[in-house]
């Protein structure tokens, strides 16, 4: 039986007018998210990961391309259809404190979505709110507290409970662990995995912590300067990265064994990230890539199927792995 596709992104782009020109935060991105999976999205800060997540929850409107939810475009929804869509698609924000109303108790924050969508009576909302607090590892008495009385981890648990309050099927997790201590990060990731198994949720998990993305994700997409450069199953991508940028990212993941850590070789990228306002012609990574040729500087490679179940946007990878595969046959 074929896996159900929940989201299809078709040549999605988002630009912003800034001083000096047009900044293309998301540039011609296409991929699918399957029901029940966690799709991890990684890349350097400023590569467009969070912008893409905000496009999915309709906080931003695409400049070009389309987003299909269960095969239907979300571009021109009526007021009622938009409300139904937000019932199913919610977001967990990176800044847990900034995303909560400082004058609203935790309990009221969790119930706010239920009130907007008219889910249950006042008593049923209270019961659901207490159920959610327990589900995310908080206590009933926490409902009467304000956000400033909580730790970062407790506030992020509140953000998860608030997102779940309207019974969504899809969550955009926008760097939900980046501002937390390492031990708390592990707790939040395990909580998300537990909730996914119990509730049948689908995630877009955005992060620049590559080890965390590997642990939680089924498939991973790598973004560079607004473009998707590689997509593959998580384990396959980490074991056999094809794009030179992905290889550099994975080489930077620290190893827990100090002997291995001291002996391994990191890939150091030379040069800086090009300006997103005036990106170079051709491949945006060419200026930092040791394999770049004149063809790379002249033409941008498309995201294509490659060996080992990958999609990769790289002329060098296409040539190298095709010849390697041919030699092994």
Secondary structure, DSSP 8 states (H G I E B T S, - for coil): ----EEEEEEEEEEEEEETTEEEEEEEEEEEEEETT-EEEEE-STTSSHHHHHHHHTTSS--SEEEEEETTEE-TT--HHHHHHHHHHEEEE-S-TTTTS-TTSBHHHHHHHHHHHTT-S-HHHHHHHHHHHHHHTT--GGGGGSBGGGS-HHHHHHHHHHHHHTT--SEEEEESTTTTS-HHHHHHHHHHHHHHHHHHT-EEEEE-S-HHHHHHH-SEEEEEETTEEEEEEEHHHHHHS--SHHHHHHHHTS--SSHHHHHH-------S----SSS--SS-TTGGG-TT--HHHHHS----EE-GGG-EE--HHHHHHHHHHHHHH-
